Amino acid sequence: MKYLKQFGIIMSISFVGEMLNKVISLPIPASIYGIVILFLCLELKIIKVESIKETSKFLIEIMPIMFVPAAVGLIETWGMLKTSLVSYIVITTVGTLVVMIISGWVTQLTIHFHKKKEH
């Protein structure tokens, strides 16, 4: 029952993210809204980490399985993809680097903020 409650909390936040995506006409995926809402709820102590910890850990552990349908889709469309393969590789590499850099900065800011908050 504990896992259902935790999953319900996560799904409720995802649902709010979906609703925000419909209401706010910005080119931001609903999942990003959900992640930001979950982050804010955890940061502001509205939701305690313990109340979603086990289910979150489980979802992270099975995440690779979620990429199987995407991989199958790539295999099925390989004929169309191979003509633009260099473009896709460049876009993927640049996008990955940008995400890594921004994630690093956000992580450093968060750590700095928490250290400042402790003193």
Secondary structure as the mmCIF struct_conf table of DSSP 4:
data_model
#
loop_
_struct_conf.conf_type_id
_struct_conf.id
_struct_conf.beg_label_comp_id
_struct_conf.beg_label_asym_id
_struct_conf.beg_label_seq_id
_struct_conf.end_label_comp_id
_struct_conf.end_label_asym_id
_struct_conf.end_label_seq_id
HELX_RH_AL_P HELX_RH_AL_P1 LYS A 2 VAL A 23
BEND BEND1 ILE A 24 ILE A 24
BEND BEND2 LEU A 26 PRO A 27
HELX_RH_AL_P HELX_RH_AL_P2 ALA A 30 GLU A 43
TURN_TY1_P TURN_TY1_P1 LEU A 44 LYS A 45
BEND BEND3 ILE A 46 ILE A 47
HELX_RH_3T_P HELX_RH_3T_P1 VAL A 49 SER A 51
TURN_TY1_P TURN_TY1_P2 ILE A 52 ILE A 52
HELX_RH_AL_P HELX_RH_AL_P3 LYS A 53 GLU A 61
TURN_TY1_P TURN_TY1_P3 ILE A 62 ILE A 62
HELX_RH_AL_P HELX_RH_AL_P4 MET A 63 MET A 66
TURN_TY1_P TURN_TY1_P4 PHE A 67 PHE A 67
HELX_RH_AL_P HELX_RH_AL_P5 VAL A 68 GLU A 76
TURN_TY1_P TURN_TY1_P5 THR A 77 THR A 77
HELX_RH_AL_P HELX_RH_AL_P6 TRP A 78 LEU A 81
HELX_RH_3T_P HELX_RH_3T_P2 LYS A 82 SER A 84
HELX_RH_AL_P HELX_RH_AL_P7 LEU A 85 GLU A 118
#
